[in-house]
Structures are given as C-alpha cells and as structure tokens.
Amino acid sequence: MSSEAIGRIKLGSLAGLAGGVVFAVVLSIYGGLLEIGRLVGDPSPATSLFLHLSIAAAGGGLFGFVLVRRPRPWSGAVVGILYGGLCYALGQLTLLPTLDLVGREIVEAWGAAATVAAVPALVGHLLYGLTLGVLYPRLADPAARWARPTERPGPSRGRRLV
C-alpha cells in the first residue's frame, strides 16, 4: 500500500471520528447509543461510545481509501451523505438484523414499521456522512485546509493618474 493511500486512510479516519461524534450526539438524544455496546455484549456507556467511535473512524478510513480524488467541499458533502445512507442500509437495516442484534429479522428490518422506527439512526448516519464528506476534503488539501476563497487580483478600481 502506498504512503498516499495510508495518508488518505488516516485523514478519512480523522474526519470519520468527527462524524462519529456528531452521530453519537444524535444517538444519545434518542437513546440508541447503548445499543451499540450489545455488539460486544457490554451495553455500558463507555464501551458503547468507544465502539461507536471506532466504527466511525474505520468507516472514515474506508471513505478516504476509496476516494482517490479529493472532492470539493460541496461535492464531498453530497458524496458523504450518500456514503452515510449506504452505511445505514448496510449496517442498520442489513448487518444488525442478520446478526440478530436489534431483535428482528432482516425481512422485518426492511419493512415500513422498522424503517420508521430507525429514523433517528438514519438521521445520524446522514449527519455522519455529511460531516465526513465536508471535513475530508478540507483535511486532505493542506493549501486550502481552512482558507476562504480570496478575491482575484483585477484591475485597479481607483483613479488613474496617467
């Protein structure tokens, strides 16, 4: 693996960690954070938060690895939201029911009632993706990391003395 790919993974993990914090806030508001600890059999707050942030960082690393070209912040936001939606579909609606960690089978998880009940998780995943998609391009481009666009130099607007 090239050093460039490793750098993208590191930056993606950092952006994913930030997205995971945003997602953890959503989960804590709706009481879903402790369910994550059930993945390892310990639904304590510390274990749940550690596991959630670890998964978020790993997901961000995958995001950085897959994105070879750095998107612009606005397109990064769109790509990030789509990535968050994909994570929701694969994780919340497919993987967790398959492992029987949410108390329902996969057929029920894709049903209307279960999908409506999982709206807070959908919102969290989309905000995770949005945060990831906006931060990753900023972190990956050191020249424009936090800079605002500057005005282009143009002709003088003052009076000419010639």
N, C-alpha and C positions, 0 to 999 in steps of 0.2 A: 504494500500500500504506500502510495506516495506521501510525501510530507504535506503536499497541498490538500490531499483528501483528509489526512489527520487533522489539519488545521480547520477544515470545514466541519468536521465532526465535533471538534472542541467548541467552535463558535455556535454551532447548532445546539449543542448540549447546554451552553450557557443561556441562549435565547429560550430553549425549552424549559430550563429551570425557572426563568422569569414567567413564562406562560403557565408553568405548573403552580406558581404562587397565586396567580390570578384565578386559576381553576380551583385551587384549594379554598380560596375565599368563597367562591360560589358554592362549593360542596359543603363548606361549614355552615353557610347560611341556611341551606336546605337540608342539613343533617345527613349528608351522604358520605362524608369523609371517613367515618369509622368503618363503613362497609369495605373499604379498600384493604384494611388490615385483615379481613377474612380470607384474603388470598393466601396468607401465610399462617392463618389460624390465631392471630392476635389482633383483635379489633381495638387495641388501645390507641389513644390519640397520637402518641409519639411514633409508634410503629406505622400507623396509617399515613401520617404525614411524610415520614421518611420514605415509605414505599411509593407513595403518590409522586413525590418529587423525583425519586429515582426513575420511575417510569416516564415522567415528563422529560427528564434530561436525556434518557435513552431515545425517546421519540424525537426530540430535537436533534440529537446526533444523527439519527437516520434521515431526518429532513435535510440537514446540512450535507450529508453524504450523497443523497440523491440529487440535490440541486447543484449541478456542476456550474451553471451560470448563475451569477448573483442577480436576483430580480431587483427592480427598483422598488422603493418602499410601497407605492400604491399597488403594484402588481404582486409584490410579496404578500401584502395583506390578503389579496384575493386567493393566491396560492395557499397561504396559511389557513384561511377559512375552509377551503376545500380539503386541505390535509386534516384539519380538525374534524370535519364531517366524516371523512374516511375513517379516522380513528374511532369516532363514535359508532359507526356502523360495524367496524371490525371488532372493537372492544366491547362496548356496552351491549350491543344487540346480538353479537355472534359469539365472541370468546367467553364472556362471563356466563351466558346461559349454557354453552357447551360444557363448561367446567362445572355447571350447576352451582354457581356461587351467588346467584341472585334469586334462587328459589323458584325458577320457572324453566321450562324447556325452551329450546331455540324457536320452535314454532310459535309459542306464546309470546316470546320476546319481540318477534316481528309483527305481532298483532297490534291493532289500534289502541287498545287499552294500555298495554305495556309501554308502547311508544309515547303515549301522552304522559304516563307516569314518569317517564325518563326525560321529560323536557328539561329539568334542571341540569341533568348530565349533558344533554345536547347543547344547552347554552354554555356550560363550562367548557366543553370540547371546542366549540366555535370560538370562544374568547381565548382559549389556549392557542388555537391555530392563528388567530388574529395577532396576538402578542408575538408569537414565534415568527410569523411572516413579516411583521413590521420591524422587529429587532434584528433578525438575522442579517438582512442586507446592510443595516447600519453598522453592525459589528464586523461584517466581512469586508467592508470598504473603509480602510483607515483614513483615507483622504477626506471622505465625506461623512465620517462617523456621526458627528452631531452638528455639522455645519449646515447653515441655512443657505439656500441659493443666493448668490450675490448678483448685483446688477452688473450687466456687461458694460465695459467701458465704451462710451459712444462719443459722438461729437459734443464739444463744449456747449453748454446751454447759455453761457454768458455772452456778453457783448464782445465783438471782435474790435480790436483797435487798429487793424491794418486797413 
